[in-house]
Amino acid sequence: MNDWETPDDVRLSPRERVALLIIEAELRQDRRLVHRMGATPGRSRRHRGAWLPLAFLLLVCASVFTAVVGIRTSDPSLLWCFALLWPLTLLQGLRLLCRATRRRSPSGGGVTPWL
């Protein structure tokens, strides 16, 4: 069965084929519909999913830096920055952990896509 046949082997006329192609082209240009269908043009899911691990790593680095420098200098502003950064870091780590456990393959093995 090719693209132009239905399960009942009914073929589309050339006029119907052109009309169908025009409708499909117009639907592909509707960004909201494309977004709802889950296929964003120009971006893959892997590319979009790379921001969470990157944000987590940056928050970990910033938290460790502010903690170490704040303790060494006894500067209250750096310690307060650490107090604000640490919960955000834990939240992002929890989100990353949830993503890793949710994206497992049905067989239970395999590497998660963000590694």
C-alpha positions, 0 to 999 in steps of 0.5 A: 500500500503506497501513500495514495491508496486507502486500505480498501484500495481506493485511489485518489484522483489527481485533483484530490491529491493536489488538494491534499498536498495543499492542505498538508502544506498549510497545516505544516506552516501552523506553528501552534499545531506543529507544537501541539503535535510534538514535532518542532521544526528545526529543533529536536527533543535531544537539543531541547533536553540538553538545557536541564543537565547544563543548568544543573551543572552550572548551579552546582558549580555556582553553589560550590563556589559561593559556599567555599568562598563564603566560608573562607571569607565569612562574607554574609552576602556570599553565604546568602547567595549560597542559601538561595542557590542551593534549593534551586540546585536541589530542585534541578537535580530532582527534575534531572533524576525524574527525567532519567527514571522516566525515559528508561526503555521498556526493557529496563536497560540502555543509556538515557539520552541526556548522557 
